[in-house]
């Protein structure tokens, strides 16, 4: 009854009551048990993975008959993960809308010059859009998979949603390879430009000029862009690992070893022997949480690159940006290009 009322239940009275032959009534007695273990004791042993199973089925998970941790995973997935993750997305979008109404679009002071400078080559734009496009597809299909049962079945019905969910799963699994390729390409091409330096600290102290309408100096990537870059790289690497662990749960388990490292470094007491089911549950939760954080960073990036700043989209659209825009937002980079090519080409 307590479990049905969603009250906290101490399961020790079940998990520790698995039968003890020393305290068993003789098998010859009217209420005697089979060597001290009753049918109820046996099923409790199975539930808490204490049963020495012997089965003809062969496979990495064949000897786990009941995986009790599935309920805890389901409650986390359908509760805090969806509630806080979805709430964070909606709240952040609302915050950006308010910011746009207050601040407005960041315009090019004095207007465009009419002269352009190449900001990104074709291969760089390809890598960027490969990464961005695949991430958007993964985000949409991931949200459908995670939240669809709660929000879409009441609207579309179970039959339509079943088709949509199956298609989303197929797209999600296969588009992931494009995402990982784009992640590697952008890292290789831009990591040298995203090493923090003293100029970044000055840019951060000035708030990037967003609130004061100033134009702090910056090289090819300013401090804000570097934060987005490293957020995408670190979290993208992590979400890729957890995704691979979900695709290949028996070949690439990641949490038992991770917990072992954490225990040795921080003195924690995480479990280091996990069933394949537990590995997938941890991977699923981590995959979802990291993806939500990445979506917040990408939404901010999309905002500033589209409606938030005049001329910013051209950098990844045509690859050519207005010189005046470049001087106002990346003056040190423009100076470097001018020194290499000759100032006459840009003015």
Secondary structure, DSSP 8 states (H G I E B T S, - for coil): -TTTTT----THHHHT-S--GGG---TTSTT--BTTB-HHHHHHHHHTT-S----S--STTTT----TTHHHHHHHIIIIIHHHHHHHHHHHHHHHHHHHHHH--B--TT---S-EEE-S-HHHHHHHHHHHHHHHHHHHHHHHHHHHHHHTHHHH-HHHHHHHHHHHHHHHHHHHHHHHHHHHHHHHHHGGGG---HHHHHHHHTGGGTTT-------SS-HHHHHHHHHHHHHHHHHHHHHHHHHTTTT---HHHHHHHHHHHH---------HHHHHHHHHHHHHHHHHHHHHHHHHHHHHHTTSBTTSTHHHHTSEEEHHHHHHH-HHHHHHHHHHH-GGGT-
